[in-house]
């Protein structure tokens, strides 16, 4: 199975803005735009929840990613702990308890998981 037949899942936990802007968001966006993968999913988890909730520029980028067809999901427990559920949902992010889904991605050969 080629990478173009597989789906990419980017698990974003990092809160370093240099990494966020110059790797995570850039690669995730281009992976979808340039069709490097069949589908692309971005999971917001941990420290990335704070970044999205508190940064209007990042919020615009997330909204644009969703409009371009990238699936964006977020850990509901993290969002609840950081009072970010409403902000994420307003952006169009699918906020859910995601531990089982992440486990399924890791176990399924159709997916490649990139964790940052």
Buried (B, 14 or more C-beta within 10 A) or exposed (E): EEEEEBBBBBBBBBEEEEEBBEBBBEBBBEBBEEEBBBBBBBBBBBBBBBBBBEBEEBBEBBBEBBEEEBBBBBBBBBBEEBEBBEBBEEBEBBBBEBEEBBEEBEEEEEBEBBEB
